Amino acid sequence: MKNIGKWLYFLGLLVAVITALIGFQALWLSLILLLIGIFVAIFYFDSNDIIHIGIRYLVLAAVYNVLDAIPFLGPYLTTIFGAVFMFLGPVVLTVLVVWFVKKYFLGKE
């Protein structure tokens, strides 16, 4: 299952970056990326590693907010990082929910 999660993660990142570069936006694509993100979180990421996942997500958010200052490439990089940031949002949220359920409802740590 971990191998499927890895390929879904790669596919989600690739689709997010390509659609950001060509400027394509559709509700159905957003819903598909949301579902892929949830499956990636369940099958690929370990919920015990929630601290590291959260820190990586916050660093990505900080980088995303300052990329626009780079001349010429800034808008393109901001678009790419924004797409990756939006794809990883459901992933991080699902990992957090899985960790919370394991810790407080199932008694596992």
Long-range contacts (C-beta under 8 A, 24 or more apart in sequence): 1-43, 2-43, 2-44, 4-43, 5-39, 5-40, 5-42, 5-43, 5-44, 5-45, 6-44, 8-36, 8-39, 8-40, 8-43, 8-44, 9-40, 9-44, 9-91, 11-36, 12-36, 12-37, 12-40, 12-87, 13-84, 13-87, 16-83, 16-84, 16-86, 16-87, 17-80, 17-83, 17-84, 19-83, 20-79, 20-80, 20-82, 20-83, 21-76, 21-79, 21-80, 33-86, 33-87, 33-90, 34-90, 36-87, 37-87, 37-88, 37-89, 37-90, 37-91, 37-94, 38-90, 38-91, 38-94, 40-91, 41-90, 41-91, 41-92, 41-93, 41-94, 41-95, 41-98, 42-94, 42-98, 45-91, 45-95, 47-95, 47-98, 47-99, 47-102, 48-99, 48-109, 50-95, 50-96, 50-99, 53-91, 53-92, 53-95, 54-92, 54-96, 57-88, 57-89, 57-92, 60-84, 60-85, 60-88, 61-85
